[in-house]
């Protein structure tokens, strides 16, 4: 954990884990498929890689790709997984 990209992507991934586990232990049948968590998990890994490469090489382009990837992961999580939606 050396760069800001490490910390941000691990925090997002930890949040995804918490949402998945919280929804898995409910009394009702889980509504989420584990496959819906795959795109943001891969997005975190790829964004982290781009960010780390950008920091190591001083490349602003890689860092911009990392920022866009993180934004895409957050948008996907908000609109598809809906972590703030109350489940009954």
Secondary structure, DSSP 8 states (H G I E B T S, - for coil): --SHHHHHHHHHHHHHHHHHHHHHSSSS-----GGGGHHHHHHHHHHHHHHHHHHHHT-HHHHHHHHHHHHHHHHHIIIII-TTS---
